[in-house]
Amino acid sequence: MKIVVCISVTPDTTSRISFKNQDSEFNTDGVQFILNPYDEWYALVRALELKEKWGGTVTVIHAGPPQHEAMIRKALAIGADDAIRINFQPGSSLETAVQIAHVIKGLSFDLVLLGKETIDYQEGETGAMLAEILGYPFVSFASKLDSDGSVTRIHRDIEGGVEILEVQLPAVVSAAKGMAEQRIPNMKGIMMAKSKPFQVLEPVAFDPLVKTLGYTLPPPKQGVKMVSPEDMDELVRLLHEEAKVF
């Protein structure tokens, strides 16, 4: 089974976020970047489990600048067979999907996996766009995935139960929590990652449909006010005047 895993790089959740150039650009100075957990912990690890069960290969694809190569090497250290970096900085989910789809069309594959969303923008759009461009079925928010190389059975958590779907391969699937368990790269994997195939490709021409005009930070969190359960008048006043619920 030949599996492609799309990986993204996001700021660590402890990073301090700021902007520059009149709030039109994300300031990366001093920011610690990590592999997006949904891509790493669930999509990549499940791909490796399927490879271990059925044989085949796992290729990781990332759209991003050279600074992200250390994180891509981590995916190789965890167990991916080879990696491709598309040399550009995405400006939107559609740009990312277009560039990755162009690369995937030139590959032989059975399944494309990616996380349900990134932990920075949390848009969850790339998988659906990628599937549409490729012309393959798409299943989102998969919490369990089993495949025999032809038919893939997918579980999705829904309100009050679990939805079970079957899809013919090739297909695109986005992974949610529960798909797999995180793996930590060992020393052997880290050493082997240095010699695994790593391609850098230039992006294809594409006229962006979306342009970021600016960023704003959310207002600072307000302190918590404790109200006695017996003081309902004060609670109502706070809801009216400060929380503005009514």
Backbone as numpy.savetxt, mean C-alpha at the origin, in Angstrom:
# Nx Ny Nz CAx CAy CAz Cx Cy Cz
3.65 -20.45 -9.87 2.81 -19.25 -9.87 3.68 -18.00 -9.87
3.43 -17.12 -10.82 4.19 -15.87 -10.91 3.35 -14.73 -10.33
3.86 -14.13 -9.28 3.10 -13.11 -8.55 3.86 -11.79 -8.59
3.12 -10.72 -8.84 3.66 -9.36 -8.77 3.10 -8.68 -7.54
3.97 -8.07 -6.75 3.53 -7.34 -5.56 3.92 -5.88 -5.72
2.94 -4.99 -5.65 3.19 -3.55 -5.74 3.46 -3.03 -4.34
4.60 -2.41 -4.14 4.96 -1.91 -2.82 5.13 -0.39 -2.87
4.75 0.25 -1.80 4.90 1.70 -1.68 5.69 2.03 -0.42
6.18 3.25 -0.38 6.98 3.73 0.75 6.23 4.89 1.39
6.11 4.85 2.71 5.36 5.88 3.43 6.17 6.41 4.61
5.87 7.60 5.08 6.53 8.08 6.30 6.16 7.22 7.50
7.11 7.00 8.38 6.81 6.33 9.64 5.77 7.15 10.40
4.88 6.46 11.11 3.78 7.15 11.78 4.26 8.08 12.90
5.51 7.94 13.34 6.03 8.83 14.38 6.68 10.08 13.80
6.75 10.19 12.47 7.42 11.33 11.83 6.62 12.61 12.02
7.33 13.71 12.16 6.69 15.03 12.21 6.47 15.51 10.78
5.24 15.85 10.46 4.87 16.22 9.10 4.89 17.73 8.94
5.55 18.19 7.86 5.57 19.62 7.54 5.64 19.77 6.02
5.45 21.00 5.57 5.43 21.27 4.13 6.35 22.45 3.82
6.71 22.57 2.55 7.61 23.65 2.12 7.11 24.23 0.80
7.86 25.23 0.31 7.48 25.92 -0.93 6.03 26.41 -0.88
5.76 27.20 0.16 4.42 27.77 0.38 3.36 26.67 0.49
3.70 25.65 1.26 2.79 24.53 1.55 2.32 23.78 0.30
3.14 23.79 -0.74 2.78 23.08 -1.97 3.50 21.75 -2.11
4.45 21.47 -1.20 5.27 20.26 -1.33 5.55 19.67 0.04
5.47 18.35 0.13 5.76 17.64 1.37 7.24 17.75 1.69
7.55 18.10 2.92 8.93 18.27 3.34 9.47 16.94 3.87
10.41 16.34 3.15 10.95 15.03 3.53 12.15 15.13 4.47
12.61 16.34 4.78 13.78 16.50 5.64 13.51 15.89 7.02
14.38 14.98 7.44 14.27 14.38 8.75 13.17 13.35 8.91
12.50 12.99 7.80 11.40 12.02 7.86 11.94 10.61 7.67
11.55 9.70 8.54 11.93 8.29 8.42 10.89 7.58 7.57
11.34 6.93 6.48 10.42 6.24 5.59 10.47 4.73 5.83
9.33 4.08 5.61 9.20 2.64 5.79 8.40 2.06 4.63
8.49 0.74 4.46 7.59 0.08 3.53 6.17 0.17 4.07
5.22 0.46 3.20 3.84 0.53 3.63 3.43 -0.80 4.26
2.97 -0.81 5.51 2.68 -2.08 6.19 1.71 -2.99 5.46
0.67 -2.45 4.84 -0.29 -3.31 4.14 0.36 -4.03 2.96
1.32 -3.36 2.30 2.03 -3.99 1.20 3.03 -5.03 1.72
3.76 -4.67 2.78 4.81 -5.54 3.29 4.25 -6.71 4.10
3.47 -6.43 5.11 3.05 -7.47 6.06 2.05 -8.44 5.46
1.18 -7.96 4.58 0.09 -8.79 4.10 0.27 -9.21 2.64
0.39 -8.26 1.72 0.49 -8.62 0.30 1.77 -9.38 0.00
2.91 -8.86 0.42 4.18 -9.50 0.11 4.31 -10.86 0.79
3.99 -10.92 2.06 4.16 -12.18 2.79 3.22 -13.25 2.25
1.98 -12.88 1.90 1.07 -13.88 1.34 1.58 -14.36 -0.01
2.15 -13.47 -0.79 2.74 -13.88 -2.07 3.85 -14.89 -1.86
4.68 -14.66 -0.86 5.76 -15.59 -0.56 5.22 -16.94 -0.09
4.16 -16.93 0.69 3.55 -18.17 1.14 3.00 -18.98 -0.04
2.38 -18.29 -0.99 1.87 -18.98 -2.17 3.01 -19.54 -3.01
4.10 -18.79 -3.13 5.27 -19.29 -3.87 5.84 -20.53 -3.19
5.92 -20.50 -1.87 6.45 -21.66 -1.14 5.56 -22.89 -1.30
4.25 -22.67 -1.50 3.31 -23.78 -1.64 3.26 -24.32 -3.06
3.26 -23.42 -4.06 3.05 -23.83 -5.44 4.28 -23.66 -6.32
5.34 -23.03 -5.78 6.48 -22.72 -6.63 6.26 -21.44 -7.40
7.25 -21.00 -8.17 7.10 -19.79 -8.96 8.01 -18.68 -8.48
7.62 -17.44 -8.76 8.44 -16.28 -8.42 7.58 -15.16 -7.86
8.23 -14.26 -7.13 7.58 -13.05 -6.62 8.41 -11.86 -7.05
7.80 -10.96 -7.81 8.45 -9.74 -8.28 7.82 -8.54 -7.59
8.63 -7.67 -7.01 8.09 -6.45 -6.41 8.32 -5.28 -7.34
7.32 -4.39 -7.42 7.39 -3.20 -8.27 7.11 -1.98 -7.41
7.92 -0.96 -7.58 7.74 0.28 -6.82 7.93 1.47 -7.74
7.08 2.47 -7.61 7.23 3.72 -8.33 7.73 4.78 -7.35
8.97 5.22 -7.53 9.53 6.18 -6.60 10.97 6.54 -6.93
11.54 7.48 -6.20 12.90 7.97 -6.46 13.98 7.02 -5.93
15.25 7.29 -6.27 16.35 6.41 -5.82 16.45 6.28 -4.31
16.01 7.30 -3.56 16.11 7.25 -2.10 15.32 6.08 -1.50
14.40 5.51 -2.26 13.56 4.43 -1.74 14.17 3.04 -1.95
15.34 2.98 -2.56 15.87 1.66 -2.92 16.20 0.81 -1.70
16.55 1.42 -0.58 16.84 0.64 0.63 15.60 -0.11 1.08
14.43 0.53 0.99 13.19 -0.15 1.38 12.82 -1.26 0.40
13.13 -1.05 -0.90 12.86 -2.09 -1.88 13.76 -3.30 -1.61
15.01 -3.03 -1.22 15.92 -4.12 -0.87 15.40 -4.91 0.33
14.69 -4.25 1.20 14.10 -4.96 2.33 13.10 -6.01 1.84
12.30 -5.65 0.83 11.35 -6.61 0.26 12.09 -7.81 -0.32
13.24 -7.56 -0.94 14.06 -8.66 -1.46 14.61 -9.49 -0.32
14.99 -8.84 0.77 15.53 -9.56 1.92 14.47 -10.45 2.58
13.22 -10.01 2.55 12.14 -10.80 3.12 11.89 -12.05 2.29
12.18 -11.98 0.96 12.03 -13.18 0.16 11.65 -12.99 -1.29
11.36 -11.76 -1.74 11.03 -11.54 -3.14 12.22 -11.92 -4.02
11.94 -12.36 -5.25 12.99 -12.84 -6.14 13.68 -11.73 -6.92
12.95 -10.72 -7.29 13.54 -9.61 -8.04 12.69 -8.37 -7.83
13.24 -7.23 -8.24 12.55 -5.96 -7.99 12.68 -5.04 -9.20
11.67 -4.19 -9.36 11.66 -3.17 -10.41 11.29 -1.84 -9.77
12.09 -0.83 -10.02 11.75 0.53 -9.56 11.51 1.40 -10.77
10.34 2.05 -10.80 10.02 3.01 -11.85 10.49 4.37 -11.36
11.37 5.00 -12.10 12.11 6.15 -11.63 11.32 7.46 -11.77
10.35 7.66 -10.90 9.63 8.93 -10.87 8.92 9.06 -9.53
8.53 10.27 -9.20 7.81 10.54 -7.96 6.33 10.69 -8.28
5.48 9.73 -7.91 4.06 9.81 -8.26 3.39 11.03 -7.66
2.47 11.60 -8.43 1.71 12.73 -7.94 0.27 12.38 -7.63
-0.15 11.17 -8.02 -1.52 10.74 -7.76 -1.60 9.22 -7.90
-2.71 8.66 -7.44 -2.93 7.22 -7.58 -2.99 6.80 -9.04
-3.59 7.64 -9.88 -3.71 7.30 -11.30 -2.34 7.25 -11.96
-1.48 8.22 -11.67 -0.13 8.19 -12.23 0.58 6.90 -11.85
0.46 6.52 -10.58 1.10 5.30 -10.12 0.55 4.09 -10.86
-0.77 4.00 -10.98 -1.40 2.85 -11.64 -0.99 2.76 -13.11
-0.95 3.89 -13.79 -0.58 3.90 -15.21 0.85 3.39 -15.40
1.77 3.87 -14.59 3.17 3.48 -14.74 3.38 2.00 -14.40
2.76 1.54 -13.31 2.91 0.14 -12.92 2.25 -0.78 -13.94
1.08 -0.39 -14.44 0.38 -1.21 -15.43 1.24 -1.37 -16.69
1.91 -0.30 -17.09 2.76 -0.37 -18.29 3.86 -1.41 -18.10
4.43 -1.48 -16.91 5.48 -2.45 -16.64 4.90 -3.86 -16.56
3.78 -4.02 -15.87 3.20 -5.35 -15.68 2.77 -5.96 -17.02
2.33 -5.13 -17.95 1.91 -5.65 -19.25 3.04 -6.38 -19.96
4.26 -6.03 -19.63 5.41 -6.69 -20.26 5.88 -7.91 -19.50
5.19 -8.27 -18.42 5.58 -9.42 -17.61 4.60 -10.56 -17.79
5.06 -11.76 -17.51 4.18 -12.93 -17.43 3.82 -13.12 -15.96
2.53 -13.07 -15.63 2.12 -13.15 -14.23 0.76 -13.82 -14.09
0.51 -14.32 -12.89 -0.78 -14.93 -12.58 -1.61 -14.08 -11.62
-0.93 -13.33 -10.76 -1.64 -12.61 -9.70 -0.87 -11.34 -9.35
-1.62 -10.25 -9.14 -1.04 -9.00 -8.66 -1.61 -8.72 -7.27
-0.73 -8.53 -6.31 -1.14 -8.22 -4.94 -0.61 -6.86 -4.53
-1.37 -6.15 -3.72 -0.94 -4.90 -3.12 -1.76 -4.66 -1.87
-1.29 -3.76 -1.02 -2.04 -3.45 0.19 -3.33 -2.72 -0.13
-4.28 -2.80 0.79 -5.59 -2.16 0.55 -5.48 -0.65 0.45
-4.43 -0.07 1.07 -4.22 1.37 1.05 -2.83 1.66 1.60
-2.38 2.89 1.45 -1.16 3.33 2.12 -1.54 4.04 3.41
-0.64 4.05 4.37 -0.98 4.63 5.67 -0.77 6.13 5.70
-0.34 6.73 4.57 -0.21 8.19 4.55 -1.46 8.85 3.96
-1.77 8.59 2.69 -2.95 9.21 2.07 -4.22 8.39 2.28
-4.08 7.08 2.49 -5.23 6.21 2.77 -6.32 6.29 1.70
-5.91 6.40 0.45 -6.89 6.53 -0.62 -7.44 5.18 -1.07
-6.59 4.16 -1.14 -7.04 2.84 -1.56 -7.53 2.78 -2.99
-6.99 3.63 -3.87 -7.49 3.72 -5.24 -6.64 2.95 -6.26
-5.36 2.80 -5.97 -4.43 2.30 -6.98 -4.79 0.92 -7.48
-5.19 0.02 -6.59 -5.52 -1.34 -7.01 -6.63 -1.39 -8.03
-7.72 -0.67 -7.78 -8.85 -0.66 -8.70 -8.47 -0.05 -10.04
-7.70 1.04 -10.00 -7.26 1.68 -11.24 -6.34 0.76 -12.03
-5.44 0.09 -11.33 -4.51 -0.83 -11.97 -5.26 -1.97 -12.67
-6.24 -2.55 -11.97 -7.02 -3.64 -12.55 -7.78 -3.17 -13.79
-8.34 -1.97 -13.72 -9.09 -1.43 -14.86 -8.19 -1.25 -16.08
-7.00 -0.70 -15.87 -6.08 -0.48 -16.98 -5.62 -1.81 -17.58
-5.36 -2.80 -16.72 -4.92 -4.11 -17.19 -6.05 -4.92 -17.78
-7.29 -4.61 -17.39 -8.44 -5.36 -17.88 -8.66 -6.67 -17.16
-8.26 -6.74 -15.87 -8.40 -7.96 -15.09 -9.34 -7.73 -13.91
-9.91 -8.82 -13.36 -10.79 -8.69 -12.20 -10.05 -8.08 -11.01
-10.81 -7.40 -10.16 -10.22 -6.79 -8.97 -11.06 -7.13 -7.75
-10.40 -7.58 -6.69 -11.06 -7.83 -5.41 -10.32 -7.04 -4.34
-11.03 -6.25 -3.57 -10.41 -5.39 -2.57 -10.61 -5.93 -1.16
-9.77 -5.46 -0.23 -9.91 -5.73 1.20 -9.95 -7.23 1.51
-9.09 -8.00 0.86 -9.04 -9.44 1.10 -8.35 -9.73 2.43
-9.01 -10.52 3.28 -8.41 -10.90 4.56 -7.87 -12.33 4.54
-8.21 -13.07 3.49 -7.69 -14.44 3.32 -7.69 -14.75 1.84
-6.66 -15.45 1.37 -6.55 -15.76 -0.05 -5.90 -17.12 -0.21
-6.57 -18.01 -0.95 -6.02 -19.32 -1.30 -6.18 -19.51 -2.79
-5.16 -20.10 -3.41 -5.21 -20.28 -4.86 -4.57 -21.60 -5.25
-5.12 -22.21 -6.32 -4.50 -23.41 -6.87 -3.78 -23.10 -8.18
-3.61 -21.82 -8.47 -2.95 -21.41 -9.69 -3.91 -21.07 -10.80
-5.17 -21.42 -10.65 -6.18 -21.10 -11.66 -7.32 -20.31 -11.03
-7.97 -20.95 -10.05 -9.07 -20.29 -9.33 -8.58 -19.85 -7.96
-8.92 -18.65 -7.60 -8.51 -18.10 -6.30 -9.74 -17.82 -5.46
-9.73 -18.32 -4.23 -10.83 -18.08 -3.29 -10.39 -17.02 -2.30
-11.24 -16.02 -2.12 -10.89 -14.86 -1.30 -11.96 -14.63 -0.25
-11.52 -14.36 0.97 -12.42 -13.99 2.05 -12.29 -12.49 2.31
-13.43 -11.85 2.53 -13.43 -10.42 2.90 -14.33 -10.26 4.12
-13.82 -9.51 5.10 -14.62 -9.23 6.29 -15.64 -8.15 5.96
-16.90 -8.43 6.25 -17.97 -7.45 6.07 -18.71 -7.32 7.38
-19.58 -6.34 7.46 -20.32 -6.12 8.69 -21.19 -7.33 9.01
-20.91 -7.95 10.16 -21.70 -9.07 10.60 -21.31 -10.42 10.03
-20.22 -10.49 9.26 -19.85 -11.78 8.70 -18.66 -11.72 7.78
-18.52 -12.76 6.96 -17.41 -12.88 6.01 -17.98 -13.18 4.62
-17.52 -12.45 3.63 -17.91 -12.69 2.25 -16.84 -13.56 1.58
-17.25 -14.61 0.86 -16.32 -15.50 0.18 -16.54 -15.39 -1.33
-15.45 -15.10 -2.04 -15.52 -14.89 -3.48 -14.56 -15.84 -4.18
-14.86 -16.16 -5.44 -13.94 -16.89 -6.28 -13.67 -16.06 -7.53
-12.42 -16.01 -7.94 -12.03 -15.22 -9.11 -11.06 -16.03 -9.96
-11.22 -15.93 -11.26 -10.30 -16.59 -12.19 -9.04 -15.74 -12.33
-7.90 -16.39 -12.36 -6.64 -15.69 -12.57 -6.39 -15.51 -14.07
-5.66 -14.45 -14.43 -5.00 -13.45 -13.59 -6.00 -12.44 -13.01
-5.62 -11.89 -11.86 -6.47 -10.93 -11.17 -5.60 -10.01 -10.31
-6.22 -8.93 -9.85 -5.57 -7.98 -8.95 -6.32 -8.02 -7.63
-5.59 -8.15 -6.52 -6.21 -8.27 -5.20 -5.50 -7.34 -4.23
-6.29 -6.59 -3.46 -5.70 -5.74 -2.41 -5.87 -6.43 -1.06
-4.81 -6.39 -0.26 -4.73 -7.16 0.98 -5.03 -6.30 2.19
-5.86 -6.86 3.09 -6.18 -6.20 4.36 -5.57 -7.02 5.50
-5.77 -6.54 6.70 -5.26 -7.23 7.89 -5.84 -8.64 7.96
-4.98 -9.61 8.30 -5.41 -10.98 8.39 -4.92 -11.85 7.25
-4.46 -11.22 6.15 -4.00 -11.97 4.99 -2.78 -12.83 5.32
-1.88 -12.33 6.15 -0.65 -13.04 6.50 -0.08 -12.45 7.78
1.02 -13.02 8.24 1.71 -12.53 9.43 3.05 -11.92 9.02
3.40 -10.82 9.65 4.63 -10.11 9.31 5.85 -11.03 9.42
6.79 -10.86 8.47 8.06 -11.57 8.50 9.19 -10.57 8.68
10.17 -10.94 9.48 11.35 -10.11 9.70 12.50 -10.68 8.87
13.15 -9.88 8.03 14.26 -10.41 7.24 15.41 -10.87 8.13
15.96 -12.07 7.82 17.11 -12.56 8.58 18.41 -12.18 7.88
19.53 -12.50 8.49 20.82 -12.09 7.95 21.07 -12.71 6.58
20.68 -13.98 6.40 20.87 -14.61 5.10 20.09 -13.88 4.03
18.84 -13.53 4.34 18.01 -12.82 3.38 18.60 -11.45 3.04
19.11 -10.76 4.04 19.70 -9.43 3.82 20.92 -9.53 2.90
21.75 -10.55 3.11 22.93 -10.73 2.26 22.54 -11.11 0.84
21.55 -11.98 0.70 21.11 -12.42 -0.63 20.46 -11.28 -1.42
19.82 -10.36 -0.70 19.13 -9.25 -1.36 20.08 -8.40 -2.19
21.35 -8.35 -1.79 22.32 -7.52 -2.49 22.62 -8.01 -3.90
22.39 -9.31 -4.14 22.72 -9.87 -5.44 21.49 -10.21 -6.28
20.30 -9.96 -5.78 19.10 -10.28 -6.55 18.86 -9.24 -7.64
18.25 -9.64 -8.76 18.01 -8.71 -9.88 17.20 -7.49 -9.45
17.65 -6.33 -9.88 17.01 -5.06 -9.53 17.06 -4.15 -10.75
15.90 -3.96 -11.39 15.84 -3.10 -12.57 15.33 -1.71 -12.21
15.85 -0.72 -12.92 15.34 0.65 -12.80 14.84 1.05 -14.19
13.56 1.36 -14.29 12.94 1.72 -15.56 12.48 3.17 -15.52
12.52 3.81 -16.66 12.03 5.18 -16.77 10.53 5.17 -17.02
9.82 6.16 -16.55 8.35 6.18 -16.73 7.96 6.47 -18.17
6.76 6.05 -18.52 6.23 6.38 -19.84 5.57 7.75 -19.77
5.41 8.37 -20.93 4.78 9.69 -20.97 3.33 9.60 -20.53
2.95 10.52 -19.66 1.57 10.55 -19.17 1.23 11.96 -18.72
0.10 12.46 -19.18 -0.34 13.80 -18.80 -1.21 13.70 -17.56
-0.72 14.15 -16.40 -1.49 13.99 -15.15 -2.84 14.68 -15.23
-3.85 14.03 -14.67 -5.18 14.60 -14.61 -5.43 15.32 -13.30
-4.54 15.12 -12.32 -4.70 15.71 -11.00 -3.41 16.43 -10.64
-3.55 17.61 -10.05 -2.40 18.38 -9.60 -2.63 18.83 -8.16
-1.64 18.62 -7.31 -1.75 19.05 -5.92 -1.45 20.54 -5.83
-2.41 21.30 -5.33 -2.24 22.74 -5.21 -1.62 23.14 -3.88
-1.92 22.39 -2.83 -1.36 22.76 -1.53 -1.79 21.79 -0.45
-1.13 21.89 0.68 -1.41 21.06 1.84 -1.72 21.94 3.04
-2.54 21.44 3.92 -2.78 22.12 5.20 -2.77 21.07 6.31
-2.22 21.43 7.44 -2.22 20.55 8.59 -3.55 20.65 9.33
-4.03 19.57 9.91 -5.27 19.65 10.70 -5.03 20.51 11.94
-6.08 21.08 12.52 -5.91 21.88 13.74 -5.36 21.02 14.86
-4.59 21.60 15.76 -4.04 20.82 16.88 -5.14 20.23 17.73
-4.85 19.07 18.32 -5.83 18.41 19.17 -6.10 19.24 20.42
-7.36 19.29 20.80 -7.75 20.02 22.00 -7.68 19.09 23.22
-7.50 19.70 24.37 -7.46 18.91 25.59 -8.81 18.29 25.91
-8.79 17.18 26.60 -10.02 16.48 26.97 -10.62 17.14 28.21
-11.90 17.35 28.19 -12.60 17.92 29.34 -13.44 16.84 30.00
-13.24 16.67 31.27 -14.00 15.67 32.03 -15.24 16.33 32.63
-16.38 15.67 32.47 -17.64 16.18 32.98 -18.25 15.14 33.90
-18.68 15.57 35.05 -19.31 14.66 36.00 -20.60 14.08 35.41
-20.87 12.80 35.60 -22.11 12.21 35.08 -23.36 12.89 35.61
-23.26 13.52 36.79 -24.43 14.19 37.36 -24.64 15.59 36.79
-23.62 16.14 36.16 -23.71 17.53 35.68 -24.11 17.55 34.21
-25.35 17.17 33.93 -25.82 17.10 32.54 -25.95 18.48 31.90
-26.24 19.50 32.71 -26.34 20.86 32.15 -25.01 21.30 31.55
-23.91 20.98 32.25 -22.59 21.35 31.74 -22.27 20.57 30.47
-22.63 19.31 30.43 -22.39 18.50 29.24 -23.14 19.07 28.04
-24.40 19.43 28.23 -25.19 20.00 27.14 -24.60 21.32 26.67
-24.14 22.15 27.65 -23.52 23.43 27.28 -22.27 23.22 26.42
-21.44 22.27 26.82 -20.22 22.00 26.07 -20.52 21.49 24.67
-21.53 20.65 24.56 -21.91 20.13 23.24 -22.41 21.25 22.35
-23.14 22.18 22.90 -23.68 23.30 22.12 -22.60 24.33 21.75
-21.79 24.70 22.72 -20.90 25.84 22.56 -19.51 25.48 22.06
-19.02 24.30 22.41 -17.66 23.97 22.04 -17.57 22.83 21.03
-18.31 21.76 21.26 -18.29 20.65 20.29 -19.11 20.98 19.07
-20.11 21.88 19.24 -20.98 22.30 18.15 -21.64 21.10 17.46
-22.11 20.18 18.29 -22.80 19.00 17.75 -24.19 19.37 17.29
-24.83 20.29 17.99 -26.21 20.64 17.67 -26.25 22.01 17.01
